[in-house]
């Protein structure tokens, strides 16, 4: 397969093996279309268009060209690419030395997920490393590593780099990535510029500088769509790839293989699958979808195969590839190698430990990929025409619903490579960073949305403010142990470190295993508990958040105005409270979080809540206690925009489970009537699909206390105390 690069400015065609002059405009096309080449028109890329359209997408590393790319980029900077795990480092570097790999190495994309880990490994081996990337140079220096800010698409910059820093081995990890099947022309041109032109520039510059080895990071997607389910390197490239990213990698890989042996430089290409590890895009993108509530259904069949590649397995393959180009170039030169974990897992099996480890529910239903294919195609067309990026794409469906397993036998035999870590061991090593990554993504996403805060006219100052903390469990689901941790351990710590006036804890325990009576948001993370406390301590929110975090809980805190609409003994459904503090209350409590619709004025919304649904539900439902918490403002960073939190106690779990008891009906007609009345009242001021209700068990730890010589407790609702503070309201 011969390739030509056309210099549009000078109007001449030059084989790739020859030196090409400075490019203002570059066209890339296969010289022999009859070969297994992608069906792609001439790709015209101007350097100015790339800088204008892609911004930092041309950066070496993993710019996803997605609206949430800032999430992955921030995580790559803060989490990925750190010091290599001591447990895996001996396995990655086993039987390798600087003499085998090359004493002087250049790594492009050195600030990306793969590049940073590779730089660390080379530095430990004792190599002199030039770490090149278009991103800013990091602060601090690693011994033996020289960081340079270089755009791989600019020939002059690359030539100057190699002139001042001659190298023996080039590891080309730089590239741009997109999971969109159809993208606007500007994005497709940016992909071609970085992945194709950047690779051609590096090949020509490395050859002129006298480099002996060139190792390229390709992708397994270049062969997706080939014949058969068990793919090996003999299968030709896909004739019609679904996306521009795969096409660009096909062009780049062919250029690398055709350059083998020219000018004494030997080349090879590695084809990893989804590269994963702490801070990697595969993990961070999945967690972002999980947090956004989009992981509500499994896609595909139970016998689908999902190939992945652990980061350290890929790094070892890169090092072994360079070593084989040194001691056995006749074997490895001009070759491609699939690099995967070599384990057969379906997407459901692979991601299940991550989902359950963070306390999210596993989806119970499954969607066939063929049902979603037209939807994905339609979303891609909209994106192609300038709309928002598609949330579901055909390339993603192909990966999640395929039955293709890539053979790594060739890499085992010719490179002497084997996976460094299994999926199970890798997930266990990832567990320590998983919650940290999850919290970082939540913080990044929360920064994009405005937290809810009551308007100024509805705020007030309470000398003993009340705080409500919504709690999520970071540990594996264990309701019995969760109650002990939250009620006993956290409750004791709060009473020890704060001047608590009132304190109660609601927890999703073994005695409250009842399905939510309201539509639970698909894919939402289940609430594990609720902590209510009144305290005059000035830094109470920070202390409570720290205590919850130390005991394995994530939390969102709010300052609220609270009132008890009905208490135990106020109606015929329950006698007055006669149990001691610290004893679980009888029955169950339904905790509901809801937002204020943007369409409604605040006073109208509050009136519909306090004077609409509250008296109506009190007349219909068998509640023993009803506490309303009006959110004034969030007190923790990244708190969801919750406007109200209510706690509704019922005599037993059966009163929530049985629709007739829940709606206070003695017949089918009355059940339908009461359901319709409550539904109508609720939909007037809430979006029922944004309501999140969890059935829990209530434990009042501190019911009354004394502050400044006066007895205090929860205020009782009079029916109009909230509206008295609003404009135009009296009494």
Secondary structure, DSSP 4 states (H G I P E B T S, - for coil): --EEEEETTTTEEEETTS-----SEEEEEES-TTTT------EEEEHHHHHHHHGGGGSTTTB--STTHHHHHHHHHHTTT-SPPHHHHHHHTTT--HHHH-SEEEEETTTSHHHHHHHHHHHHHT-EEEEEESSPPPSS--TTEEEEE--TT-HHHHHHHHHHS--SEEEE---B----SS--HHHHHHHHIIIIIHHHHHHHHHHHHT--EEEEE--GGGGTT-SSSEE-TTSPPPSS-SSHHHHHHHHHHHHHHHTTTGGG-EEEEEEE-EEESTT-HHHHHHHHHHHTT---SEES-TT----EEEHHHHHHHHHHHHHHHHH-HHHHTTEEEEE-------HHHHHHHHHHHTTPPPP--EE-HHHHHHHHHHHHHHHHTT-PPPSS-HHHHHHHS---EE--HHIIIII----SS-HHHHHHHHHHHHHHHHHHHHHHHHTTSPPPB--GGG----TT-EEEEEEEE-SPP-HHHHHIIIIIIIHHHHHHHS-EEEEEEEE--GGG----SS-PPTTPPPP-EEEEEEE--TTHHHHHHHHHHHTTEEEEEEEEEEEEEE-TTSSTTSPPP-S-TTSBPSSEEEEEEE---TTS-HHHHHHHIIIIIHHHHHHHS-EEEEEEEEEEEE-STT-----EEEEEEES-THHHHSHHHHTT-SSHHHHHHHHHHHHHHHHTT--GGG-EEEEEEEEEEE--EEETTEEE-PPBP-SSTTGGGSTT---
